[in-house]
């Protein structure tokens, strides 16, 4: 965010509530920034210098698709680690008052997926932990150009259960949700697998906002 509680090294926009010094008046400086008491003592017009600040905000994208799905194993260690990491990141930021959101494909409910908008609400951490508790690698991922029945695992699941609930690939979910995020929100991707589709999505999102990938 352009103005917030944390100091930054590069100046984008300064915070008028945080004065760090004075300097000589220059043509074009707003008169409301003049420090009149210091100007009287120095007998020259001085204006206040403001500190550049920012307010971090992040959207965490969790990929619940594991490299080698085992349909008889409900808690793969790779996914458990990613869930723990996403929870730790959210807790760390929320404890410091930074807004956090969570998005993912861990609950096989079709296009709805996992979606918690960016917020610093006191209940946000509880909401995030509840959603993360539902993260699962079960359910086929709907990929463009490939039908689910081409995979023998998915065909057997459909025969046993009678129906299939789709999950979006994280790359597609990332492109869709990142386009809706406020401009000041950074993206954090937590994933156990990395394919060309996800890489392309990260590059596309990175054109508009910071992206951090934890792989």
C-alpha positions in Angstrom: 0.0 0.0 0.0 1.2 3.5 -0.7 0.8 4.7 2.9 1.0 2.5 6.0 2.8 1.7 9.2 6.1 0.4 7.8 9.1 2.4 6.6 10.4 1.8 3.1 13.6 2.7 1.3 12.2 3.9 -2.0 9.9 6.9 -2.1 6.5 6.3 -3.8 4.3 8.5 -1.7 5.2 10.1 1.7 3.0 9.9 4.8 2.1 13.5 6.0 1.5 12.2 9.5 5.2 11.2 10.0 7.6 14.2 9.9 11.3 13.2 9.9 12.9 16.7 9.4 12.9 20.0 7.5 14.5 21.5 4.4 14.6 24.8 2.6 11.5 25.8 0.8 11.5 25.1 -3.0 9.3 26.6 -5.6 6.2 24.4 -5.9 6.2 23.2 -2.3 2.6 23.3 -0.8 2.3 26.1 1.8 0.6 23.7 4.2 3.9 21.8 4.5 5.8 24.9 5.8 7.2 24.5 9.3 6.5 28.0 10.7 8.2 27.7 14.0 11.4 26.3 12.6 11.2 28.9 9.8 11.0 31.7 12.4 14.0 30.4 14.3 16.1 29.9 11.1 14.8 33.1 9.5 14.2 31.3 6.3 11.2 29.3 5.0 11.5 25.6 5.8 9.1 22.8 4.9 8.6 19.5 6.6 10.1 16.2 5.2 7.8 13.3 5.5 8.8 9.6 5.8 7.9 7.2 3.0 5.8 4.3 4.3 3.9 1.3 3.2 1.3 -1.1 4.4 2.0 -4.7 3.3 -1.0 -6.8 2.1 -0.8 -10.3 0.7 -3.0 -12.9 -1.0 -1.7 -16.5 -0.4 -2.4 -19.0 -3.1 -2.2 -22.6 -2.0 -1.8 -25.4 -4.5 -3.3 -28.6 -3.1 -2.3 -30.6 -6.1 0.6 -32.9 -5.2 3.2 -34.2 -7.7 2.1 -37.9 -7.4 -1.4 -38.3 -6.2 -2.1 -41.3 -4.0 -5.9 -41.7 -3.7 -5.5 -44.0 -0.7 -3.4 -41.5 1.3 -5.4 -38.5 2.5 -2.6 -36.6 4.1 0.4 -36.5 1.9 3.4 -34.9 3.7 4.0 -32.4 0.9 0.6 -30.9 1.2 0.7 -30.9 5.0 3.9 -28.9 4.9 2.4 -26.4 2.4 -0.7 -26.0 4.6 1.4 -25.4 7.7 3.5 -22.9 5.8 0.5 -21.0 4.5 -1.0 -20.9 8.0 2.3 -19.6 9.4 2.6 -16.8 6.8 -1.0 -15.7 7.4 -0.5 -15.8 11.2 2.7 -13.8 11.0 1.1 -11.0 8.9 -2.2 -10.8 10.7 -0.4 -10.5 14.1 1.3 -7.4 12.7 -2.0 -5.9 11.4 -1.4 -6.6 7.7 -4.4 -7.7 5.6 -4.2 -11.3 4.3 -6.4 -13.4 1.9 -6.3 -17.1 1.0 -7.1 -18.7 -2.3 -6.7 -22.3 -3.4 -7.9 -25.4 -5.1 -7.9 -27.6 -2.1 -11.7 -28.2 -1.7 -13.1 -29.9 -4.8 -16.2 -27.8 -5.2 -15.7 -26.8 -8.8 -15.0 -23.2 -9.9 -15.8 -21.8 -6.4 -12.6 -23.3 -4.9 -11.2 -21.7 -1.8 -11.7 -18.0 -1.6 -11.2 -15.7 1.4 -10.8 -12.0 0.3 -7.9 -10.0 1.7 -8.8 -8.7 5.1 -7.3 -7.8 8.5 -10.5 -8.6 10.4 -9.9 -10.1 13.9 -11.6 -13.3 12.8 -9.5 -13.7 9.6 -6.9 -16.1 11.0 -9.7 -18.4 12.4 -11.3 -18.4 8.9 -8.1 -19.2 7.2 -7.3 -22.0 9.6 -10.8 -23.5 9.1 -10.4 -23.4 5.3 -6.9 -24.9 5.4 -8.2 -27.8 7.5 -10.3 -28.8 4.5 -7.4 -28.8 2.0 -7.2 -32.1 0.2 -5.5 -33.5 -3.0 -8.6 -35.5 -3.8 -10.6 -34.8 -6.9 -9.4 -34.4 -10.6 -8.0 -31.2 -11.8 -9.7 -29.9 -14.9 -7.0 -29.0 -17.4 -7.6 -27.5 -20.8 -7.0 -29.8 -23.7 -7.2 -32.9 -21.6 -10.3 -34.8 -20.6 -10.4 -36.4 -17.1 -11.3 -39.9 -18.4 -8.0 -40.1 -20.2 -6.4 -40.8 -16.7 -7.1 -44.3 -15.4 -7.2 -43.0 -11.8 -9.9 -40.5 -12.5 -11.9 -43.1 -14.5 -11.9 -45.5 -11.6 -12.9 -42.8 -9.2 -15.9 -41.8 -11.3 -16.9 -45.5 -11.6 -16.8 -45.9 -7.8 -18.4 -42.6 -6.7 -20.8 -42.0 -9.6 -19.7 -38.4 -10.1 -16.7 -36.2 -10.2 -16.2 -32.8 -8.6 -13.8 -30.6 -10.5 -10.9 -28.6 -9.2 -9.2 -25.8 -11.1 -5.5 -25.9 -11.8 -3.8 -23.3 -9.6 -2.5 -21.4 -12.7 -6.0 -20.7 -13.9 -7.2 -19.9 -10.4 -4.3 -17.5 -9.9 -5.0 -15.6 -13.1 -8.7 -15.3 -12.3 -8.4 -14.1 -8.7 -5.3 -11.9 -9.1 -7.2 -9.8 -11.6 -9.8 -9.0 -8.9 -7.3 -8.1 -6.1 -6.7 -4.5 -5.0 -3.6 -3.1 -6.7 -1.6 -2.9 -3.5 -1.8 -6.6 -2.7 1.2 -8.8 -3.3 0.8 -12.5 -4.2 2.4 -15.5 -2.5 2.2 -18.9 -4.2 2.8 -22.0 -2.0 3.0 -25.2 -4.1 4.5 -28.7 -4.2 4.5 -28.9 -7.9 5.3 -26.4 -10.7 4.3 -26.9 -14.3 4.4 -24.6 -17.4 0.8 -23.4 -16.8 1.5 -22.2 -13.3 4.9 -20.7 -14.3 3.2 -18.7 -17.2 0.4 -17.5 -14.8 3.0 -16.3 -12.3 4.9 -14.4 -15.0 1.6 -12.8 -16.1 0.6 -11.7 -12.6 4.1 -10.4 -11.9 3.6 -7.8 -14.6 1.1 -6.0 -12.4 2.1 -6.9 -8.8 4.9 -8.5 -6.7 4.8 -12.3 -6.8 6.7 -14.6 -4.3 6.8 -18.4 -5.1 7.6 -20.9 -2.3 8.1 -24.2 -4.1 
